[in-house]
């Protein structure tokens, strides 16, 4: 296989990953709190080939000496874009929207029987019977993960509540007899280095091993205080996917894929001509 085929085939594989990323964005255009990802490319290493063995013939040359033979391109990174999504009114008391781009809800996800803390921007919450406190209800996400409070415990609601409201950053339940009961503060985390967020499915994120990368916890995340909350009740944050932009990215990636496929076809034609030469 010649170098042009190698460069084209390598680049086609990376372009397919770009197409997959764009397709994933478009598929989640209506997902609450979804944040799009953007793939960027960089050149692979190239070879410096000195094809002129007679230095005297290089006199007067204006271009750099030798030939630079590339190896294709690769995806340098798939960055998470935290641009704010549109606010969608729902008038539902268990819907909450974050209006600061770097704040996330704290979620407890059960994975292989182990409770693990995750982060999400999806504020569409529901109630399920509490396993820890019989006679109460637990606040959960649409996938069944538990919503955590600022103290790190699950958010529970009394059985005989009438309504839930957000007051000065605290959730307050109005009981059937008209009295109120404070439920606590929703657990929010501010992510200072969003490039360390990794998607784990179900619209949840986890932080990569920042200690191994030389970061202290205070450099990466910090708890959101009562006066720092940017929270709206009765609203949801839509995704930040722009369908027009994603369609443009998709068409561009497909055209680049087509060009590289044509490059392989042309290299194959030239190889056929060489093999067909008769002495």
Secondary structure, 3 states (H helix, E strand, C coil): CCHHHHHHHHHHHHHHHHHHHHHHHHHCCCCCCCCCEEEEEEECCCEEECCCCCHHHHCCCCCCCCEEECCCEEEEEEEECCCCCCEEECCCCCEEEECCCCEEEEEEEEECCEEEEEEECCCECEEEECCCCCCEEEEECCCCCEEEECCCCECEEECCEEEEEEECCEEEEEECCCCEEEEEEECEEEECCHHHEEEEECCEEEECCCCCCCCCHHHHEEECCHHHCCEEECEEECCCCCHHHHHHHHHHHHHHHHHHHHHHHHHHHHHHHHHCCCC
